[in-house]
Amino acid sequence: MDRRKLEEMLSIPFHNIDVIRQAFTHSSYVNEHRNVHFSDNERLEFLGDAVLELGVSQYLYRKYPSMPEGEMTKLRAAIVCEPSLEAFARSLNFGEHILLGKGEEMTGGRNRPALLADVFEAFLGAVYLDQGFDTALNFLEKHVFPKIDTGAFSHGMDYKSKLQEVVQKDKNQTIEYKIVDEKGPSHNKEFIAELLINSEVLGSGIGRTKKEAEQRAAKDALDKIEN
């Protein structure tokens, strides 16, 4: 684990380096270094999971004041699931800092999705112990919450259905989605969708699929209606 590289990348000066190192210590490393008094990251992972749930819950509660409890639960589940946590860890290059046993290293453990997801939660737990909930929340505000705002977890939310419910309160309003542009090569396309209510554009969105672009256009419209 490269302490200085982590501190520089995350803009977090660590106080207790031992607890930060523990966050990146896999049980396989501990098993192979019994002469060194290291602990693995499993307990920190447990704590980080709770910090993450609270941080995300608080953010969703404040960001979407009209979102029902059931929808907030679905969106939170999409954010804190293993594939999302793995993606967060990869975006921060956490894999290169993990302390692994030789066997785990040889079998590709450094790139194992579950292991990366665990490290992300353990690191969050370590930050909480080292500097408190506010610093942990600041970390989430920089590296997790912006992805919520850009619709990265729209697969966990059906914004089109939500918008339909809102618009149907006035039976005279009509909803229409249009794909207005396509960009990029066939293997890496981006679609741009517009949402029209009574023929007027109220929202727009970009996605890798037409459905994703429409969902983001619906989210854009919902945000405007809520504000």
C-alpha contacts under 8 A as a table, 3 or more apart, distances in Angstrom:
res1	aa1	res2	aa2	distance
1	M	21	R	6.79
1	M	24	F	7.27
1	M	96	E	7.64
1	M	97	H	4.30
1	M	98	I	6.38
1	M	99	L	6.96
2	D	5	K	5.41
2	D	6	L	6.29
2	D	97	H	6.46
3	R	6	L	5.24
3	R	7	E	6.16
3	R	17	I	7.77
4	R	7	E	5.08
4	R	8	E	6.04
5	K	8	E	5.22
5	K	9	M	6.06
6	L	9	M	5.16
6	L	10	L	5.95
6	L	11	S	7.97
6	L	12	I	7.94
7	E	10	L	5.33
7	E	11	S	5.34
7	E	12	I	5.04
7	E	13	P	5.49
7	E	14	F	7.02
8	E	11	S	5.18
8	E	12	I	7.22
10	L	139	F	7.89
14	F	17	I	6.09
14	F	20	I	7.61
14	F	130	D	7.03
14	F	131	Q	8.00
15	H	130	D	6.27
15	H	131	Q	7.68
16	N	19	V	5.83
16	N	20	I	6.85
16	N	130	D	6.01
17	I	20	I	5.05
17	I	21	R	6.05
18	D	21	R	5.09
18	D	22	Q	6.14
19	V	22	Q	4.95
19	V	23	A	6.46
19	V	126	A	5.79
19	V	129	L	7.87
19	V	130	D	7.31
20	I	23	A	5.21
20	I	24	F	7.05
20	I	123	F	6.73
20	I	126	A	5.60
20	I	127	V	7.31
20	I	130	D	7.97
21	R	24	F	5.42
21	R	25	T	6.41
22	Q	25	T	4.96
22	Q	38	F	7.15
22	Q	39	S	6.05
22	Q	40	D	5.80
22	Q	41	N	5.44
22	Q	44	L	7.97
22	Q	126	A	7.98
23	A	40	D	7.25
23	A	41	N	4.80
23	A	44	L	6.44
23	A	45	E	7.69
23	A	119	V	6.29
23	A	122	A	4.90
23	A	123	F	5.00
23	A	125	G	7.86
23	A	126	A	6.24
24	F	40	D	7.83
24	F	41	N	6.53
24	F	97	H	6.54
24	F	98	I	4.68
24	F	99	L	5.98
24	F	119	V	6.04
24	F	122	A	7.51
24	F	123	F	7.21
25	T	29	Y	6.62
25	T	30	V	7.37
25	T	38	F	7.95
25	T	39	S	7.16
25	T	40	D	4.97
25	T	41	N	5.62
25	T	98	I	6.03
25	T	99	L	4.84
25	T	100	L	6.81
26	H	29	Y	5.53
26	H	30	V	6.83
26	H	40	D	5.25
26	H	41	N	6.16
26	H	98	I	7.11
26	H	99	L	5.99
26	H	100	L	5.58
26	H	101	G	7.61
27	S	30	V	5.10
27	S	31	N	6.21
27	S	39	S	7.76
27	S	40	D	4.97
27	S	41	N	7.31
27	S	42	E	7.91
27	S	100	L	7.68
27	S	101	G	7.91
28	S	31	N	5.12
28	S	32	E	6.45
28	S	100	L	5.84
28	S	101	G	4.60
28	S	102	K	7.94
28	S	103	G	7.77
28	S	104	E	6.66
29	Y	32	E	5.26
29	Y	33	H	6.23
29	Y	40	D	7.90
29	Y	99	L	6.09
29	Y	100	L	4.64
29	Y	101	G	4.02
29	Y	102	K	7.70
30	V	33	H	5.12
30	V	34	R	6.10
30	V	36	V	7.95
30	V	38	F	6.19
30	V	39	S	6.54
30	V	40	D	6.34
30	V	101	G	7.54
31	N	34	R	5.94
31	N	101	G	7.52
32	E	101	G	6.17
33	H	36	V	5.59
33	H	38	F	7.96
34	R	37	H	6.91
34	R	38	F	7.87
40	D	43	R	7.70
41	N	44	L	5.22
41	N	45	E	6.06
41	N	119	V	7.37
41	N	122	A	5.95
42	E	45	E	5.01
42	E	46	F	6.50
42	E	118	D	7.86
42	E	122	A	7.19
43	R	46	F	5.12
43	R	47	L	6.52
43	R	122	A	7.69
44	L	47	L	5.04
44	L	48	G	5.94
44	L	121	E	7.39
44	L	122	A	4.54
44	L	123	F	7.35
44	L	125	G	5.20
44	L	126	A	6.33
45	E	48	G	5.01
45	E	49	D	6.08
45	E	118	D	5.94
45	E	119	V	7.01
45	E	120	F	7.90
45	E	121	E	4.95
45	E	122	A	3.80
45	E	123	F	7.52
45	E	124	L	7.98
45	E	125	G	6.41
46	F	49	D	5.36
46	F	50	A	6.86
46	F	121	E	7.61
46	F	122	A	7.28
46	F	125	G	7.74
47	L	50	A	5.37
47	L	51	V	6.45
47	L	121	E	7.76
47	L	122	A	7.23
47	L	125	G	5.12
48	G	51	V	4.95
48	G	52	L	5.99
48	G	121	E	4.55
48	G	122	A	5.30
48	G	123	F	6.99
48	G	124	L	4.93
48	G	125	G	3.65
48	G	126	A	7.35
48	G	128	Y	7.76
49	D	52	L	5.17
49	D	53	E	6.18
49	D	121	E	5.57
49	D	122	A	7.77
49	D	124	L	7.99
49	D	125	G	7.44
50	A	53	E	5.15
50	A	54	L	6.20
51	V	54	L	5.26
51	V	55	G	6.01
51	V	124	L	7.16
51	V	125	G	6.72
51	V	128	Y	7.59
51	V	133	F	7.61
51	V	136	A	7.82
52	L	55	G	5.09
52	L	56	V	6.01
52	L	80	V	7.48
52	L	121	E	7.37
52	L	124	L	7.35
53	E	56	V	5.37
53	E	57	S	5.90
53	E	76	R	7.72
53	E	80	V	7.30
54	L	57	S	5.06
54	L	58	Q	6.00
55	G	58	Q	5.27
55	G	59	Y	6.24
55	G	137	L	6.21
55	G	140	L	7.54
56	V	59	Y	5.06
56	V	60	L	6.15
56	V	76	R	6.67
56	V	145	F	7.87
57	S	60	L	5.28
57	S	61	Y	6.07
57	S	72	M	7.83
57	S	76	R	6.89
58	Q	61	Y	5.17
58	Q	62	R	6.31
59	Y	62	R	5.35
59	Y	63	K	5.85
59	Y	145	F	7.81
60	L	63	K	5.05
60	L	64	Y	5.75
60	L	72	M	6.70
60	L	76	R	7.90
61	Y	64	Y	5.81
61	Y	65	P	6.12
61	Y	67	M	7.96
61	Y	72	M	7.71
62	R	65	P	5.90
64	Y	67	M	5.41
66	S	226	E	7.47
67	M	71	E	6.47
67	M	72	M	6.48
68	P	71	E	5.48
68	P	72	M	6.36
69	E	72	M	5.12
69	E	73	T	6.18
70	G	73	T	5.13
70	G	74	K	6.43
71	E	74	K	5.06
71	E	75	L	6.17
71	E	157	M	6.97
72	M	75	L	5.13
72	M	76	R	6.00
73	T	76	R	5.16
73	T	77	A	6.13
74	K	77	A	5.12
74	K	78	A	6.41
74	K	156	G	5.97
74	K	157	M	6.71
75	L	78	A	5.14
75	L	79	I	6.42
75	L	153	F	7.04
75	L	154	S	7.84
75	L	156	G	5.20
75	L	157	M	5.80
76	R	79	I	5.06
76	R	80	V	6.20
77	A	80	V	5.38
77	A	81	C	5.91
77	A	156	G	7.57
78	A	81	C	5.61
78	A	84	S	7.27
78	A	153	F	6.14
78	A	155	H	7.64
78	A	156	G	5.21
79	I	84	S	5.87
79	I	85	L	7.60
79	I	148	I	7.99
79	I	153	F	6.53
80	V	84	S	6.31
80	V	85	L	6.27
81	C	84	S	5.57
81	C	85	L	6.33
82	E	85	L	5.12
82	E	86	E	5.98
82	E	113	P	7.35
82	E	114	A	6.57
82	E	117	A	5.71
83	P	86	E	5.10
83	P	87	A	6.22
83	P	113	P	7.11
83	P	117	A	7.50
84	S	87	A	5.06
84	S	88	F	6.30
84	S	117	A	7.91
85	L	88	F	5.04
85	L	89	A	6.22
85	L	116	L	7.45
85	L	117	A	4.69
85	L	118	D	7.93
85	L	120	F	6.46
85	L	121	E	7.74
86	E	89	A	5.11
86	E	90	R	6.16
86	E	113	P	5.54
86	E	114	A	7.12
86	E	116	L	5.24
86	E	117	A	4.41
86	E	120	F	7.48
87	A	90	R	5.08
87	A	91	S	6.09
87	A	117	A	7.97
88	F	91	S	5.19
88	F	92	L	6.48
88	F	120	F	7.29
88	F	143	H	7.40
88	F	144	V	7.34
89	A	92	L	5.27
89	A	93	N	6.22
89	A	94	F	5.29
89	A	95	G	7.17
89	A	116	L	5.95
89	A	117	A	6.60
89	A	119	V	7.40
89	A	120	F	5.53
90	R	93	N	4.88
90	R	94	F	6.12
90	R	95	G	6.73
90	R	116	L	7.50
91	S	94	F	7.85
93	N	96	E	6.08
93	N	97	H	7.74
94	F	97	H	5.51
94	F	98	I	6.86
94	F	116	L	7.38
94	F	119	V	7.57
94	F	120	F	7.62
95	G	98	I	5.58
95	G	110	R	5.56
95	G	111	N	6.69
95	G	116	L	6.60
96	E	110	R	7.41
98	I	110	R	7.06
98	I	119	V	7.95
100	L	104	E	6.20
100	L	105	E	5.95
100	L	109	G	7.73
100	L	110	R	7.63
101	G	104	E	5.37
101	G	105	E	6.12
102	K	105	E	5.00
102	K	106	M	6.09
103	G	106	M	5.20
103	G	107	T	6.39
104	E	107	T	5.29
104	E	108	G	6.52
104	E	109	G	5.09
104	E	110	R	7.78
105	E	108	G	5.40
105	E	109	G	5.30
105	E	110	R	6.30
106	M	109	G	7.36
108	G	111	N	5.79
108	G	112	R	6.57
109	G	112	R	4.92
109	G	115	L	7.01
110	R	115	L	7.37
110	R	116	L	7.42
111	N	115	L	7.59
111	N	116	L	6.96
112	R	115	L	5.36
112	R	116	L	6.28
113	P	116	L	5.23
113	P	117	A	6.14
114	A	117	A	5.10
114	A	118	D	6.14
115	L	118	D	5.10
115	L	119	V	6.27
116	L	119	V	5.08
116	L	120	F	6.33
117	A	120	F	5.24
117	A	121	E	6.56
118	D	121	E	5.29
118	D	122	A	6.08
119	V	122	A	4.91
119	V	123	F	5.96
120	F	123	F	5.21
120	F	124	L	6.37
121	E	124	L	5.12
121	E	125	G	6.27
122	A	125	G	5.01
122	A	126	A	6.16
123	F	126	A	4.93
123	F	127	V	6.19
124	L	127	V	5.13
124	L	128	Y	6.25
124	L	136	A	6.31
125	G	128	Y	5.07
125	G	129	L	6.35
126	A	129	L	5.12
126	A	130	D	5.96
127	V	130	D	4.96
127	V	131	Q	5.78
127	V	132	G	6.84
127	V	135	T	7.08
127	V	136	A	5.78
128	Y	131	Q	5.50
128	Y	132	G	4.35
128	Y	133	F	5.25
128	Y	135	T	7.06
128	Y	136	A	5.52
129	L	132	G	5.81
131	Q	134	D	7.78
131	Q	135	T	6.06
131	Q	136	A	7.63
132	G	135	T	5.84
132	G	136	A	6.56
133	F	136	A	4.97
133	F	137	L	5.97
134	D	137	L	4.97
134	D	138	N	6.15
135	T	138	N	4.93
135	T	139	F	6.24
136	A	139	F	5.08
136	A	140	L	6.44
137	L	140	L	5.03
137	L	141	E	6.12
138	N	141	E	4.92
138	N	142	K	6.37
139	F	142	K	5.32
139	F	143	H	6.20
139	F	144	V	7.90
140	L	143	H	5.20
140	L	144	V	4.91
140	L	145	F	6.06
141	E	144	V	5.99
141	E	145	F	5.04
141	E	146	P	6.84
142	K	145	F	6.74
142	K	146	P	6.80
143	H	146	P	6.72
143	H	147	K	7.58
144	V	147	K	5.59
144	V	148	I	6.94
145	F	148	I	5.08
145	F	149	D	6.55
146	P	149	D	5.07
146	P	150	T	6.41
147	K	150	T	5.18
147	K	151	G	6.48
147	K	152	A	5.42
147	K	153	F	7.62
148	I	151	G	5.31
148	I	152	A	5.75
148	I	153	F	6.20
149	D	152	A	7.60
151	G	154	S	5.09
151	G	216	R	6.24
151	G	219	K	7.80
152	A	155	H	7.76
153	F	156	G	5.58
153	F	157	M	7.15
154	S	157	M	4.93
154	S	158	D	7.01
154	S	159	Y	7.52
154	S	212	E	7.42
154	S	215	Q	6.79
154	S	216	R	7.15
155	H	158	D	7.23
155	H	212	E	7.70
158	D	161	S	5.58
158	D	162	K	6.51
158	D	215	Q	7.04
159	Y	162	K	4.94
159	Y	163	L	6.02
159	Y	215	Q	5.69
159	Y	216	R	7.60
159	Y	218	A	5.63
159	Y	219	K	5.57
159	Y	222	L	7.86
160	K	163	L	5.14
160	K	164	Q	6.10
160	K	214	E	7.62
160	K	215	Q	5.85
160	K	218	A	5.44
160	K	219	K	7.61
161	S	164	Q	4.95
161	S	165	E	6.32
162	K	165	E	5.19
162	K	166	V	6.47
163	L	166	V	5.06
163	L	167	V	6.07
163	L	218	A	6.45
163	L	219	K	7.93
163	L	221	A	7.84
163	L	222	L	6.37
164	Q	167	V	5.21
164	Q	168	Q	5.88
164	Q	175	I	7.81
165	E	168	Q	5.30
165	E	169	K	6.94
166	V	169	K	5.86
167	V	170	D	5.92
167	V	171	K	7.59
167	V	173	Q	6.58
167	V	174	T	7.87
167	V	175	I	7.99
168	Q	171	K	5.36
168	Q	173	Q	7.15
170	D	173	Q	5.95
171	K	174	T	7.94
173	Q	197	I	6.52
173	Q	198	N	5.79
174	T	197	I	5.47
174	T	198	N	5.18
174	T	199	S	7.87
175	I	195	L	7.18
175	I	196	L	5.80
175	I	197	I	4.77
175	I	198	N	6.66
175	I	199	S	7.98
176	E	195	L	5.89
176	E	196	L	5.09
176	E	197	I	6.48
176	E	199	S	7.55
177	Y	193	A	6.77
177	Y	194	E	5.79
177	Y	195	L	4.71
177	Y	196	L	6.25
177	Y	214	E	6.73
178	K	193	A	5.49
178	K	194	E	5.27
178	K	195	L	6.54
178	K	196	L	7.89
179	I	182	E	7.81
179	I	191	F	6.79
179	I	192	I	5.72
179	I	193	A	4.35
179	I	194	E	6.44
179	I	210	K	7.15
180	V	191	F	7.86
180	V	192	I	5.80
180	V	193	A	5.73
180	V	194	E	6.78
181	D	191	F	6.00
181	D	192	I	5.17
181	D	193	A	7.32
182	E	189	K	6.75
182	E	190	E	5.69
182	E	191	F	4.65
182	E	192	I	6.27
183	K	189	K	5.59
183	K	190	E	5.10
183	K	191	F	6.51
184	G	188	N	5.92
184	G	189	K	4.69
184	G	190	E	6.28
185	P	188	N	5.35
185	P	189	K	5.60
186	S	189	K	5.53
188	N	208	R	7.46
189	K	208	R	6.01
189	K	209	T	7.74
190	E	206	I	6.56
190	E	207	G	5.53
190	E	208	R	4.77
190	E	209	T	6.87
191	F	206	I	5.55
191	F	207	G	5.37
191	F	208	R	6.16
191	F	209	T	6.26
191	F	210	K	5.84
191	F	213	A	6.08
192	I	204	S	7.17
192	I	205	G	5.73
192	I	206	I	4.58
192	I	207	G	6.74
192	I	210	K	7.73
192	I	213	A	5.94
193	A	204	S	5.52
193	A	205	G	5.32
193	A	206	I	6.39
193	A	210	K	7.36
193	A	213	A	5.37
193	A	214	E	5.53
193	A	217	A	6.27
194	E	201	V	6.50
194	E	202	L	7.64
194	E	203	G	5.78
194	E	204	S	4.36
194	E	205	G	6.62
194	E	214	E	7.19
194	E	217	A	5.99
195	L	201	V	5.64
195	L	202	L	5.82
195	L	203	G	5.01
195	L	204	S	6.04
195	L	214	E	7.38
195	L	217	A	5.86
195	L	218	A	6.61
195	L	221	A	7.51
196	L	199	S	5.12
196	L	200	E	4.89
196	L	201	V	4.29
196	L	202	L	5.71
196	L	203	G	7.20
197	I	200	E	5.28
197	I	201	V	6.49
197	I	202	L	6.57
201	V	204	S	7.83
202	L	220	D	7.89
202	L	221	A	5.50
202	L	224	K	7.96
203	G	217	A	4.88
203	G	218	A	6.34
203	G	219	K	7.68
203	G	220	D	5.05
203	G	221	A	4.44
204	S	213	A	7.86
204	S	214	E	7.75
204	S	216	R	6.93
204	S	217	A	4.07
204	S	218	A	7.45
204	S	220	D	6.29
204	S	221	A	7.56
205	G	213	A	4.95
205	G	214	E	6.41
205	G	215	Q	7.45
205	G	216	R	4.63
205	G	217	A	4.12
205	G	218	A	7.80
205	G	220	D	7.07
206	I	212	E	7.38
206	I	213	A	4.56
206	I	214	E	7.84
206	I	216	R	6.70
206	I	217	A	7.57
207	G	210	K	6.61
207	G	211	K	7.67
207	G	212	E	4.92
207	G	213	A	4.10
207	G	214	E	7.87
207	G	216	R	7.45
208	R	212	E	6.52
208	R	213	A	7.10
209	T	212	E	5.19
209	T	213	A	6.27
210	K	213	A	5.12
210	K	214	E	6.20
211	K	214	E	5.09
211	K	215	Q	6.16
212	E	215	Q	5.04
212	E	216	R	6.26
213	A	216	R	5.20
213	A	217	A	6.18
214	E	217	A	4.96
214	E	218	A	6.16
215	Q	218	A	5.07
215	Q	219	K	6.22
216	R	219	K	4.89
216	R	220	D	6.08
217	A	220	D	5.02
217	A	221	A	6.30
218	A	221	A	5.11
218	A	222	L	6.17
219	K	222	L	4.99
219	K	223	D	6.13
220	D	223	D	5.21
220	D	224	K	6.42
221	A	224	K	5.14
221	A	225	I	6.21
222	L	225	I	5.01
222	L	226	E	6.05
223	D	226	E	5.15
223	D	227	N	6.13
224	K	227	N	5.15
